[in-house]
Amino acid sequence: MKINELLGEFGIWTTREEEALLEKLQRPVKISALEEHEQFIIQAMIRKSLVTKVGHEDPKVVANEKTFT
């Protein structure tokens, strides 16, 4: 028996702030354009694989396709 069969649906827990930011990140947004508190939340979301960071100099972030419902 596979683990996926036992778990059923697998989801990543998100806060209300993270949900609001995910809606905001439907298109790529520069990290520097976000407020400092939002940038802090974005860093946590990158570690959770909810958001993808693109680029090295002045990077942009965008929500992963898996998070769209």
N, C-alpha and C positions, 0 to 999 in steps of 0.2 A: 504494500500500500504506500502511495506517495504522500509526502507531507502536504502537498497542495490539496489532496483529497480530504485530508483530515481537517485542515484549516478552513476550507471553503473559500471565502473571500478574504483577501489580505489587503489591509489599508494602513496608511500612515496617519497617525494622529496629528491634527493641526489645530492651532489656536484660532480664535476669531481674527486676530491681527494678521496671521498668516493667510487665512482665507481671503481677507480683504486685499492683501498684496497679490495673491495669485490671480484675482480678478483683474488687478491693475496691470499684471504682466502678461497679458494676452499677446502683446507685441514686444519686441526687444526694447528695453529701457536702459539707458546708461546708469551705472551705479552712482556716478557723481551727481546725477540729477535728483537722486532721492535724498530725503532728510537723513540725518545721522542715525536716528532711532530705526528708521526703515532699513538702512544699510546693515545695522546690527542684526535685525531679524532676517534679512536676506542671507547673511553669512550662515546662520543656523539652518535655513531652508536649503542652502547649497549642500550642507553636510547631510541633510535628510534626503537628498536627491529629488526634492520637489522643484528645484530651480536649476537651470543650467547657466553657467557663466561662459561668455564667449569673448575671446580676445585677451590680450595681456596689457596693452596700454589703453587706458580709459575703457575698461571692459563693459559689456552690456550683459543683462540677465534676461532670461525668458522662462516662463513656466514650462515644465515638461509636459508632453502630450498625455502622459498617463494620468495626470492630475485633473484633466478636463472631464467633467461629467455632464 
